[in-house]
Amino acid sequence: MAESILQTYLNNQFIKTAEQENITKLKAAATEVKKRLSKKKAKVIPYTLVALDPFISEDEPIVADVEKIIITKWSTFKNSVSQTKDKPVNYIRAVILEALNDLASDEHFATIIWLSGRNIISHYKLANESVVVEEFLKSIGNKVEISSRSYWGIKDVKEANTPHNVKIDSSVVSSAKINEASLAEQLQIASQYSGWSQYGGGGTNPSSLNNQNWAPHFSTNAAKGIATEVNKGFTAQNKSLNAIAESIQKELENYFLSIQPYYEQLSTNLTQGIVANNKRSELLWWKEALLSTSQNKSYRSLDPIGVAITMAYDLSCFVDPIYPVSVDFFLKETLRCVLGDDIDSNKSLADLFKSTSELDLGIKNTLLSLMDDRIGRKSLGIVVANMLNEESEVNPFDEIGIDNKIEVSLADFTVWLFNDLQANKIAIAK
């Protein structure tokens, strides 16, 4: 959302305070709630359910806990709110929503919030808050969908940035030349008779040209002079070649550094493609086999409610917590393969709950991981798990926060249960 939840609630007058200081205090409370939830992910589920329900009871334990946090930041909270004739619970929910919105920057927290709220939201009485609350949840759902593509999407390797062509910028090899003047001087010194030095030229040869000793002196000293000048030329040439080699080495190093991200991205895309294909293949295999891995029997041999529960559980066992919404539709179509179009017919949630009591122990045990005996708002999945595995006098509809006349299709019930299993999977992960 473009602006903070607290500001949105102020703009729509869902909460009322003219003091900027009070808003600052509510933000501080939201920060504290966020801090606590970030340490206990499992609490994000009930906090989400409480925050989304405008008619949440003031007796809800979470409401009481958050109110205490607000009072630590805003000591006159109760008196200030009573003067506006507002309900304190509206401020409490706004603080929780603000905290959840901040937590949603993390894809795992965003997924918990999205999966926990997406099914129940249509059954809450949102009244004039509908646009704001639905937009809040929708924006988080969009984040999760985008994030899921990095796990499930098949990227074309061409999407990797094409590496730049190698371009070696090196100076041209300079041609080494022998210093003719210096060489001529060396030859003259070696060849000219030293006795003629008085005439200029200054040779070092002790013998004249016609003397047999002239040649040995000349050849020895001329060779030294020539070698000296030639070696100077080679030295200069080598320096030029070494400079080019260093330039090539540097340019190649820079080039390989520049193409490293390309090959890393290419490797990631290829790996992701393989993983995504494996996930899709596993889904297709499951749909074609129609075998319940938890019950080790065909889904066709189970009662409709048994199919719904075991399919939700089995799919949750091999689907990563962060997944695209298309998997929900895949689940519905797999359910349709077994039960036909009757899965789209609405049934009262009370009847669906009643039919679960007749399930085999093996099916009931699949939801043991969802059981939670704490007091307060619970997800549908937790309520079903508790109903299957323990006796309770608590009204399940009160715990979920919906009317007992609510009707849902078996398809939607299955997806709802699957979403709760996925949210719980992330919430309990270390």
C-alpha positions as CSV (number, residue, x, y, z in Angstrom):
1,M,0.0,0.0,0.0
2,A,1.2,3.5,-0.8
3,E,0.6,4.9,2.7
4,S,0.7,3.3,6.1
5,I,-2.2,1.4,7.5
6,L,-2.5,3.8,10.4
7,Q,-2.7,6.8,8.0
8,T,-5.3,5.0,5.9
9,Y,-7.4,4.3,8.9
10,L,-7.1,7.9,10.0
11,N,-8.0,9.2,6.5
12,N,-11.1,7.0,6.5
13,Q,-11.9,7.9,10.1
14,F,-11.9,4.3,11.2
15,I,-9.8,5.7,14.1
16,K,-9.9,9.3,15.2
17,T,-7.2,11.4,16.8
18,A,-6.1,14.9,16.0
19,E,-2.7,14.6,17.8
20,Q,0.3,13.6,15.7
21,E,1.9,12.5,18.9
22,N,-0.7,9.9,19.3
23,I,-0.1,8.5,15.8
24,T,3.6,8.3,16.7
25,K,2.8,6.3,19.8
26,L,0.6,3.9,17.8
27,K,3.4,3.5,15.3
28,A,5.8,2.7,18.2
29,A,3.3,0.1,19.4
30,A,3.1,-1.4,15.9
31,T,6.9,-1.7,15.9
32,E,6.8,-3.5,19.2
33,V,4.1,-5.9,17.9
34,K,6.2,-6.5,14.7
35,K,9.3,-7.2,16.9
36,R,7.4,-9.8,18.9
37,L,5.8,-11.5,15.9
38,S,9.1,-11.7,14.1
39,K,10.4,-13.9,16.9
40,K,7.3,-16.2,17.0
41,K,6.1,-16.8,13.5
42,A,3.3,-19.1,14.6
43,K,1.5,-16.1,16.2
44,V,1.2,-14.4,12.8
45,I,-1.7,-16.7,11.9
46,P,-4.0,-15.7,14.8
47,Y,-2.9,-12.1,14.7
48,T,-3.8,-11.9,11.0
49,L,-7.3,-13.4,11.7
50,V,-7.9,-11.0,14.5
51,A,-6.7,-7.9,12.5
52,L,-8.9,-8.7,9.5
53,D,-12.1,-9.0,11.5
54,P,-13.8,-5.7,12.4
55,F,-16.2,-7.6,14.7
56,I,-13.5,-9.3,16.7
57,S,-14.5,-9.6,20.4
58,E,-12.8,-7.4,22.9
59,D,-12.4,-10.5,25.0
60,E,-10.0,-12.0,22.5
61,P,-6.7,-12.6,24.2
62,I,-4.7,-11.1,21.4
63,V,-6.8,-7.9,21.6
64,A,-5.9,-7.7,25.3
65,D,-2.2,-8.3,24.7
66,V,-1.9,-5.6,22.0
67,E,-3.9,-3.2,24.1
68,K,-1.2,-3.6,26.9
69,I,1.5,-2.9,24.3
70,I,-0.3,0.3,23.2
71,I,-0.7,1.5,26.8
72,T,3.1,1.2,27.3
73,K,3.5,3.7,24.5
74,W,0.4,5.8,25.1
75,S,-0.5,5.8,28.8
76,T,-3.8,7.7,28.3
77,F,-5.0,5.4,25.5
78,K,-8.3,4.3,27.0
79,N,-9.3,7.7,28.2
80,S,-8.3,9.4,24.9
81,V,-10.3,6.8,22.8
82,S,-13.4,7.0,25.0
83,Q,-13.5,10.7,24.4
84,T,-13.9,10.1,20.6
85,K,-16.5,7.4,21.3
86,D,-14.5,5.0,19.2
87,K,-14.0,1.4,20.0
88,P,-10.5,0.6,21.3
89,V,-10.5,-2.6,19.2
90,N,-10.4,-0.5,16.0
91,Y,-7.1,1.1,17.1
92,I,-5.8,-2.3,18.2
93,R,-6.5,-3.9,14.9
94,A,-5.0,-0.9,13.1
95,V,-1.8,-1.4,15.1
96,I,-1.7,-5.1,14.2
97,L,-2.3,-4.4,10.5
98,E,0.5,-1.9,10.5
99,A,2.8,-4.5,12.1
100,L,1.7,-7.2,9.6
101,N,2.2,-4.8,6.7
102,D,5.8,-4.2,7.8
103,L,6.4,-7.9,8.3
104,A,5.2,-8.6,4.8
105,S,8.4,-7.2,3.4
106,D,9.7,-10.7,4.1
107,E,8.3,-13.3,1.7
108,H,7.8,-15.9,4.4
109,F,5.8,-13.6,6.7
110,A,3.9,-12.3,3.7
111,T,3.0,-15.9,2.7
112,I,1.7,-16.7,6.2
113,I,-0.4,-13.6,6.2
114,W,-1.8,-14.2,2.7
115,L,-2.6,-17.9,3.2
116,S,-4.1,-17.3,6.6
117,G,-6.4,-14.5,5.4
118,R,-7.3,-15.1,1.8
119,N,-10.1,-17.6,2.4
120,I,-11.6,-16.2,5.6
121,I,-11.8,-12.6,4.4
122,S,-14.9,-13.2,2.3
123,H,-16.8,-14.5,5.3
124,Y,-16.0,-11.6,7.6
125,K,-18.4,-8.6,7.9
126,L,-16.0,-5.9,6.7
127,A,-18.7,-3.2,6.2
128,N,-17.0,0.1,5.4
129,E,-13.5,-1.3,5.9
130,S,-13.8,-3.7,3.0
131,V,-11.9,-1.6,0.4
132,V,-9.0,-1.0,2.8
133,V,-8.7,-4.4,4.3
134,E,-9.1,-6.2,1.0
135,E,-6.5,-4.0,-0.7
136,F,-4.1,-4.7,2.2
137,L,-4.5,-8.4,1.7
138,K,-4.4,-8.2,-2.1
139,S,-1.2,-6.3,-2.1
140,I,0.4,-8.9,0.1
141,G,-1.0,-11.7,-2.1
142,N,0.6,-10.0,-5.2
143,K,4.0,-10.0,-3.4
144,V,3.7,-13.7,-2.7
145,E,2.7,-14.5,-6.3
146,I,5.7,-12.6,-7.6
147,S,8.0,-14.2,-5.1
148,S,6.7,-17.7,-6.0
149,R,7.8,-17.3,-9.6
150,S,11.5,-17.4,-8.5
151,Y,10.7,-20.9,-7.2
152,W,8.2,-22.2,-9.7
153,G,8.9,-20.2,-12.9
154,I,10.8,-21.5,-15.8
155,K,13.1,-18.8,-17.1
156,D,14.5,-18.8,-20.6
157,V,18.3,-18.9,-20.4
158,K,18.2,-16.0,-22.9
159,E,17.0,-13.8,-20.0
160,A,20.5,-13.8,-18.6
161,N,22.3,-10.6,-19.5
162,T,24.5,-11.2,-22.6
163,P,28.2,-10.7,-21.7
164,H,30.1,-7.9,-23.4
165,N,32.5,-8.8,-26.1
166,V,36.1,-8.8,-25.1
167,K,37.8,-5.6,-26.1
168,I,41.5,-5.4,-25.4
169,D,42.8,-1.8,-25.5
170,S,46.5,-2.1,-25.8
171,S,49.2,0.2,-27.3
172,V,50.9,-0.8,-30.6
173,V,54.2,-2.6,-30.2
174,S,56.9,0.0,-30.7
175,S,59.7,-1.0,-33.1
176,A,63.0,-1.1,-31.4
177,K,65.8,0.6,-33.4
178,I,69.6,0.4,-33.1
179,N,71.2,3.8,-32.5
180,E,73.3,4.2,-35.6
181,A,75.3,7.1,-34.3
182,S,76.2,5.3,-31.2
183,L,77.1,2.2,-33.1
184,A,79.2,4.1,-35.6
185,E,81.1,5.7,-32.7
186,Q,81.8,2.3,-31.1
187,L,83.1,1.0,-34.4
188,Q,85.3,4.0,-34.9
189,I,86.8,3.7,-31.5
190,A,87.5,0.0,-32.1
191,S,89.0,0.4,-35.5
192,Q,91.0,3.7,-35.4
193,Y,94.7,3.6,-34.6
194,S,95.3,5.2,-31.2
195,G,98.4,6.8,-32.5
196,W,96.3,9.1,-34.6
197,S,94.4,10.5,-31.7
198,Q,96.2,13.7,-32.1
199,Y,94.4,14.2,-35.4
200,G,91.0,13.7,-33.7
201,G,88.6,10.8,-33.7
202,G,90.1,9.1,-30.6
203,G,90.5,5.4,-31.5
204,T,91.6,2.8,-29.0
205,N,93.2,0.3,-31.4
206,P,97.0,0.0,-30.6
207,S,97.8,-1.2,-34.1
208,S,97.4,0.4,-37.5
209,L,95.3,-1.1,-40.2
210,N,98.2,-3.0,-41.9
211,N,99.3,-4.5,-38.6
212,Q,98.4,-8.1,-38.0
213,N,97.2,-7.2,-34.4
214,W,94.7,-4.7,-35.7
215,A,92.0,-7.2,-36.5
216,P,91.9,-9.0,-33.2
217,H,91.5,-5.8,-31.3
218,F,88.9,-4.5,-33.7
219,S,86.8,-7.6,-33.8
220,T,86.8,-7.9,-30.0
221,N,85.8,-4.3,-29.3
222,A,83.5,-3.9,-32.3
223,A,81.6,-7.0,-31.1
224,K,81.1,-5.5,-27.7
225,G,79.9,-2.3,-29.2
226,I,77.5,-4.0,-31.6
227,A,76.2,-6.3,-28.8
228,T,75.7,-3.3,-26.5
229,E,73.6,-1.5,-29.0
230,V,71.6,-4.6,-30.2
231,N,70.9,-5.5,-26.5
232,K,69.6,-2.0,-25.9
233,G,67.2,-2.5,-28.8
234,F,66.1,-5.9,-27.5
235,T,65.6,-4.5,-24.0
236,A,63.4,-1.7,-25.4
237,Q,61.5,-4.3,-27.5
238,N,60.9,-6.5,-24.5
239,K,59.6,-3.7,-22.4
240,S,57.1,-2.9,-25.1
241,L,56.0,-6.6,-25.4
242,N,55.8,-6.9,-21.6
243,A,53.5,-3.9,-21.4
244,I,51.3,-5.4,-24.0
245,A,51.2,-8.7,-22.1
246,E,50.3,-6.9,-18.9
247,S,47.6,-5.0,-20.7
248,I,46.1,-8.2,-22.2
249,Q,46.2,-9.9,-18.8
250,K,44.5,-7.0,-17.1
251,E,41.8,-6.7,-19.8
252,L,41.2,-10.5,-19.8
253,E,40.8,-10.4,-16.0
254,N,38.3,-7.5,-16.2
255,Y,36.5,-9.4,-18.9
256,F,36.1,-12.6,-17.0
257,L,35.0,-10.6,-13.9
258,S,32.4,-8.9,-16.1
259,I,31.0,-12.2,-17.5
260,Q,30.9,-14.0,-14.1
261,P,27.5,-12.6,-13.2
262,Y,26.2,-13.7,-16.6
263,Y,27.3,-17.3,-16.1
264,E,26.1,-17.3,-12.4
265,Q,22.7,-16.0,-13.6
266,L,22.7,-18.6,-16.4
267,S,23.5,-21.4,-13.9
268,T,20.7,-20.1,-11.6
269,N,18.2,-20.0,-14.5
270,L,19.1,-23.5,-15.6
271,T,18.9,-24.9,-12.0
272,Q,15.7,-23.1,-11.4
273,G,14.3,-24.5,-14.6
274,I,15.2,-28.0,-13.6
275,V,13.7,-27.6,-10.1
276,A,10.5,-26.0,-11.5
277,N,10.1,-28.8,-14.1
278,N,10.6,-31.4,-11.4
279,K,7.9,-29.7,-9.2
280,R,5.4,-29.6,-12.1
281,S,6.2,-33.2,-13.1
282,E,5.6,-34.3,-9.5
283,L,2.2,-32.6,-9.5
284,L,1.2,-34.2,-12.8
285,W,2.3,-37.6,-11.6
286,W,0.3,-37.2,-8.4
287,K,-2.8,-36.1,-10.4
288,E,-2.5,-39.0,-12.8
289,A,-1.9,-41.6,-10.1
290,L,-4.6,-40.3,-7.7
291,L,-2.8,-42.2,-4.9
292,S,-2.9,-40.9,-1.4
293,T,0.7,-41.2,-0.1
294,S,-0.5,-40.7,3.5
295,Q,-3.2,-43.4,3.3
296,N,-1.5,-45.6,0.7
297,K,-4.7,-46.1,-1.2
298,S,-6.5,-44.5,-4.1
299,Y,-8.4,-41.3,-3.5
300,R,-11.3,-43.0,-5.3
301,S,-11.7,-45.4,-2.4
302,L,-12.3,-42.6,0.2
303,D,-15.4,-40.6,1.2
304,P,-15.6,-37.1,-0.3
305,I,-14.6,-35.4,2.9
306,G,-11.8,-37.9,3.3
307,V,-10.6,-37.1,-0.2
308,A,-10.7,-33.4,0.6
309,I,-8.6,-33.7,3.7
310,T,-6.1,-36.2,2.4
311,M,-5.6,-34.4,-0.8
312,A,-4.9,-31.1,1.0
313,Y,-2.5,-32.9,3.4
314,D,-0.7,-35.0,0.7
315,L,-0.2,-31.9,-1.6
316,S,1.1,-29.9,1.3
317,C,3.7,-32.6,2.0
318,F,5.5,-32.0,-1.3
319,V,4.7,-28.5,-2.3
320,D,6.9,-25.7,-1.1
321,P,5.3,-23.2,1.3
322,I,5.7,-20.4,-1.2
323,Y,3.8,-21.3,-4.3
324,P,1.8,-19.7,-7.1
325,V,-2.0,-19.5,-6.9
326,S,-2.2,-21.8,-9.9
327,V,-1.4,-24.7,-7.5
328,D,-4.7,-24.1,-5.7
329,F,-6.5,-24.5,-9.0
330,F,-4.5,-27.6,-9.8
331,L,-5.7,-29.0,-6.5
332,K,-9.3,-28.3,-7.3
333,E,-9.0,-30.0,-10.7
334,T,-7.4,-33.0,-9.2
335,L,-10.3,-33.2,-6.7
336,R,-12.7,-32.9,-9.7
337,C,-11.0,-36.0,-11.3
338,V,-12.2,-38.0,-8.3
339,L,-15.5,-36.5,-7.3
340,G,-16.7,-34.7,-10.4
341,D,-18.4,-31.4,-10.7
342,D,-20.2,-31.9,-7.3
343,I,-17.2,-30.3,-5.7
344,D,-18.5,-26.9,-6.8
345,S,-21.8,-27.3,-5.0
346,N,-22.1,-25.3,-1.8
347,K,-22.6,-27.2,1.5
348,S,-23.0,-25.9,4.9
349,L,-19.8,-25.8,6.8
350,A,-21.6,-27.4,9.7
351,D,-22.5,-30.4,7.6
352,L,-18.9,-30.7,6.4
353,F,-17.7,-30.6,10.0
354,K,-20.2,-33.2,11.0
355,S,-19.0,-35.6,8.2
356,T,-15.4,-35.4,9.5
357,S,-16.4,-37.2,12.7
358,E,-16.9,-40.5,10.7
359,L,-13.4,-40.5,9.2
360,D,-10.9,-43.2,9.8
361,L,-8.2,-42.6,12.4
362,G,-5.6,-42.6,9.7
363,I,-7.1,-39.6,8.0
364,K,-7.7,-37.8,11.3
365,N,-4.1,-38.2,12.2
366,T,-2.9,-36.4,9.1
367,L,-3.9,-33.1,10.7
368,L,-2.2,-33.6,14.1
369,S,0.4,-31.0,13.2
370,L,-2.3,-28.4,13.1
371,M,-3.7,-29.0,16.5
372,D,-3.6,-26.0,18.9
373,D,-5.4,-25.8,22.2
374,R,-4.8,-22.2,23.0
375,I,-7.8,-19.9,23.6
376,G,-8.8,-17.4,21.0
377,R,-9.2,-17.0,17.2
378,K,-8.1,-20.0,15.2
379,S,-7.8,-20.9,11.5
380,L,-10.2,-23.3,9.9
381,G,-7.4,-25.9,9.6
382,I,-6.7,-25.7,13.3
383,V,-10.3,-26.0,14.2
384,V,-10.8,-29.1,12.0
385,A,-7.7,-30.7,13.4
386,N,-8.9,-30.1,16.9
387,M,-12.3,-31.5,16.1
388,L,-10.9,-34.6,14.5
389,N,-8.5,-35.4,17.4
390,E,-10.1,-34.2,20.6
391,E,-13.5,-33.6,22.2
392,S,-14.3,-30.0,22.9
393,E,-17.4,-28.0,24.0
394,V,-16.2,-24.8,22.3
395,N,-18.3,-23.7,19.3
396,P,-16.0,-24.1,16.3
397,F,-17.7,-21.2,14.5
398,D,-16.9,-18.9,17.4
399,E,-13.2,-19.9,17.2
400,I,-13.1,-19.3,13.4
401,G,-15.2,-16.1,13.8
402,I,-17.9,-16.8,11.2
403,D,-21.6,-17.5,11.1
404,N,-22.7,-21.2,11.6
405,K,-24.8,-20.9,8.4
406,I,-21.8,-20.3,6.2
407,E,-21.8,-22.4,3.1
408,V,-18.7,-23.4,1.0
409,S,-18.0,-25.7,-1.8
410,L,-15.9,-28.8,-1.1
411,A,-13.4,-27.5,-3.6
412,D,-13.0,-24.2,-1.6
413,F,-12.9,-26.1,1.7
414,T,-10.1,-28.3,0.3
415,V,-8.1,-25.3,-0.8
416,W,-8.8,-23.5,2.5
417,L,-7.4,-26.4,4.4
418,F,-4.4,-26.7,2.1
419,N,-3.6,-23.0,2.6
420,D,-3.8,-23.4,6.4
421,L,-1.4,-26.4,6.2
422,Q,1.0,-24.3,4.1
423,A,0.8,-21.3,6.4
424,N,1.4,-23.6,9.4
425,K,4.4,-25.2,7.6
426,I,6.2,-21.8,7.4
427,A,5.1,-20.7,10.9
428,I,6.6,-23.7,12.7
429,A,9.8,-23.8,10.5
430,K,13.0,-22.8,12.4
